[in-house]
Amino acid sequence: MSYLLETIKIEDGQVYNLSYHQARCDKSRATLFGTKEKLDLSSIIEAPKKGLFRCRIVYDKKLHKVEYIPYKAKEIASLTIVHSDLLYNHKYANRDALNSLLNLHKETDDILIIKNGYITDTSIANIAFFDGKQWITPKTPLLEGTMRAKLLDECFLIVKDIKKASLKHYSHVALMNAMIGFKVLNQITYK
């Protein structure tokens, strides 16, 4: 079994959405290892005071590593639609399966994964679409991300099954993850 991972945004000493990362960490450890003992993320993070960092916490039953990596967002202008039966319902440190899918499509910035006929996620983020009234995110993502969970709790997003054929009905697309927050892509090309 692979190690688990939490990627947490830290900017100028501020740790973002920690309660959502803690909830996912607790749920993953309970589900995979039957562990009820809490791995207290707030006690292991030593937030850098200046700059934007990706705090990378690697764990399983116990803590294995904490890293602080300077962060620069990747620009996404194209998404290649791929079909896969990939199972990625916990945030694993090993991203080989996702990277293999992405590496098959070097002509694109990222991939948009369709599973069982429905849109799920990109390789790096959950996704949402704007229908003119509200932002909709796939009902069944590959991974229930922390930013997605926060925006669902705030009623900013609603969930719905989304098929590839319905993409033409949406005026905007946005990516969301712990590091980029909720980022509307102004120009996006589907391949």
Residue pairs with C-beta under 8 A, 6 or more apart in sequence:
1 32
1 60
2 92
2 93
2 94
3 58
3 59
3 60
3 64
3 92
3 93
3 94
4 25
4 28
4 29
4 32
4 58
4 59
4 60
4 90
4 91
4 92
4 93
5 56
5 57
5 58
5 59
5 91
5 92
5 93
6 21
6 24
6 25
6 41
6 55
6 56
6 57
6 59
6 91
7 54
7 55
7 56
7 57
7 91
7 177
7 178
7 179
8 15
8 16
8 17
8 18
8 21
8 41
8 45
8 54
8 55
8 57
8 178
9 15
9 16
9 17
9 52
9 53
9 54
9 55
9 71
9 178
9 179
9 181
10 16
10 45
10 47
10 48
10 52
10 53
10 54
10 55
10 68
11 51
11 52
11 53
12 49
12 50
12 51
12 52
13 47
13 48
13 49
13 50
14 47
15 42
15 45
15 47
15 55
16 178
17 146
17 147
17 150
17 178
18 41
18 42
18 45
20 146
20 147
20 149
20 150
21 41
21 146
21 178
22 38
22 40
22 41
22 42
23 149
24 91
24 144
24 146
24 149
25 39
25 41
25 57
25 59
26 38
26 39
28 90
28 91
29 35
29 39
29 59
29 60
29 61
30 36
31 90
32 60
32 90
33 60
33 61
35 61
39 59
39 62
39 63
41 57
44 57
44 63
44 66
45 55
45 57
45 66
46 66
47 53
47 55
48 68
51 70
52 70
52 71
53 68
53 69
53 70
53 71
54 68
54 69
54 70
54 71
54 179
55 66
55 67
55 68
56 65
56 66
56 67
56 68
56 69
57 63
57 65
57 66
58 64
58 65
58 66
58 67
58 93
71 179
73 179
73 180
73 183
74 109
74 110
74 124
75 109
76 109
76 110
76 122
76 175
76 185
76 188
77 109
77 185
77 187
77 188
77 189
78 107
78 108
78 109
78 110
78 188
78 189
78 190
78 191
79 108
79 109
79 110
79 111
79 112
79 122
79 188
79 189
79 190
79 191
80 105
80 107
80 108
80 110
80 111
80 112
80 190
80 191
81 111
81 112
81 114
81 164
81 190
81 191
82 101
82 104
82 105
82 111
82 112
82 113
82 114
83 113
83 114
83 115
84 101
84 113
84 114
84 115
85 115
85 116
86 97
86 98
86 101
86 113
86 115
86 142
88 97
88 98
88 142
88 143
89 142
89 143
89 144
90 143
91 143
95 123
98 123
99 123
101 111
101 113
101 123
102 110
102 111
102 123
105 111
105 191
107 191
108 191
110 122
110 123
110 124
110 125
111 122
111 123
112 119
112 121
112 122
112 127
112 190
113 119
113 120
113 121
113 122
113 123
113 142
114 120
114 164
115 140
115 142
116 140
117 163
118 138
118 139
118 140
118 161
118 162
118 163
119 127
119 138
119 162
119 163
119 164
119 167
120 138
120 140
120 141
120 142
121 127
121 138
121 141
121 142
121 143
121 145
122 175
124 175
124 177
125 145
125 175
125 176
125 177
125 180
126 137
126 138
126 141
126 143
126 145
126 147
126 148
126 175
126 176
126 177
127 137
127 138
127 173
127 174
127 175
127 176
128 135
128 136
128 137
128 151
128 157
128 173
128 174
128 175
128 176
128 182
129 135
129 136
129 137
129 162
129 167
129 170
129 172
129 173
129 174
130 136
130 170
130 171
130 172
130 173
130 174
131 169
131 170
131 171
132 171
134 157
134 158
135 151
135 156
135 157
135 158
135 174
136 157
136 158
136 159
136 160
136 162
136 170
137 148
137 151
137 152
137 157
137 158
137 159
137 160
137 176
138 159
138 160
138 161
138 162
139 159
139 160
139 161
139 162
140 161
141 148
145 176
145 177
145 178
146 178
147 176
147 177
147 178
147 181
147 182
148 157
148 176
151 157
151 176
151 182
152 159
156 182
167 190
172 184
172 185
173 184
173 185
173 188
174 182
174 183
174 184
174 185
175 182
175 183
175 185
176 182
176 183
